[in-house]
Amino acid sequence: MSATSSIDVPDGFTLHTENTSHILRAANEAFLNPVQEFNRDTSVACIRVWSEELNKNKEARWSQTRERRAKKNQKRLKGMTYKSHNFVLLEALSATGLRSIRYAKEIPLVKYVIANDLSTAAIAAMRRNIEINGFGESSPASGKIRINEGDACTLMYSHREERNRVDVVDLDPYGTAAPFIDAAVQCINDEGLLCVTCTDLSVLATTNYPEKCFSNYGGVPVKAEYCHEAACALRLVLHSISTSASRYGRYIEPLLSLSIDFYVRLFIRIKTSPIEVKKALTKTAAYYICSTCQSFYEQPLGRIQAGPSAPERCSECDSVLHLAGPMWSGHIHDTPFVTKVLEHLEANQDQYGTSTRMKGMLTVAKEELHTPFYFTPAKVASFFHTTTPPLDDMASALLHAGHKISRSHACPGSLKTTATRADIYDTFRSWAKLHPVKMENLSESSPARKLLARELRSPANFKRHPDSVTPSGKVKLVRYQENPTSHWGPGTKAVSGGAGTKRKRDKVTNDP
């Protein structure tokens, strides 16, 4: 008999199964988005690989210490064996508890998971769900998931003393993670892992709410085609986490940063080093971005210059420039780490329901160049009012010119390159000569006229280059999301009508 068939489903509930975990769902009791299975699968894989690497490093240091002691005592130390490092994971906003249950079941080195939520209804759902998954008080695995009802920040601040710190913190809120970041970076052990989700892309990836983005993340966004990868989302969140960590003598190492569907998901290693904290300034920059052709000019904060690195107006189309940032300008992925996650996935594909898409996105992330900002030929072609060149033709032209290229995980049909924006636009001028623009259709003040009027420095070679198709493009991979269901997206926040489902701040009154 299967585990699913042995679960009694009460009236008013539905059974939701994900991998080997099961939960009972009731309307508006606690939030769960089934579309986020990809998020949860990726999180399990990344935390598992991180924990195995941390365990290997600790074992190597233990062996070195043992050898030094043996040499010092001039004898072999017997009876000493390395004990695997089991880690503590804190999920600050657990809701139904599905993520915590999966972590406890699927990651071998988990010591226990602290599952927290402020909602009384969510706590009741968690207790019910851990019971049907074999982690109840009467089960042998009792204690592997420890439920806490309370404020997430209060809980994390209570773990900031070094002896009380946890190894992994997972923040997956409905909306922004900004209110929780300061507490999170303080309660993680050295070399620990911070996992962050932000779903407020209307703030991070548009110019609709610049004041809100600045108050949440300490930077200003710019609306551009590359907003999800660079001018906003990922790099603004990384900047916010980096500055929060720096206040406490800590620095960040981004292991994997993904722009997925309607949210961003980041996996960041936290370390302590005053020297490295000083270098954080050199990984921060502001960007002047053209309001018309989206050319960008980087202004590093950690480099001494006489003044701004950008001209007063765009050097390509003479349009007004807007300032974006400050934001993270360093690497957003750790390529060796992504490679290890891919190797783990290849060996355990049957353990992840979204393994096909995971393989595709992680492969593209592994190949990505460590340069800011991607572009799409269709968007740039629209600036020139010319036909859109095939992706392979544009990639070939840049490769023949001596530049490197890669795809971006954040957008289908995109390219990242070591070429400057001026080099890219020069390539499009060559394309426009082969595919002439109808100048009579352009007004005298059109930015396209100014782009086309600039002198061509050297003609581009659009002959097919052998490296124009990246390794991920040579195999059948699902690199970008297809609509899983109709009307899919972030989902609706759970709102329960029952009393006591959400705590309210007590009103403070002053006696006359």
Summary of the structure (lengths in Angstrom):
residues: 512
radius of gyration: 25.7
end to end distance: 68.2
largest distance: 89.8
contacts: 1613
relative contact order: 0.10
helix: 38%
strand: 19%
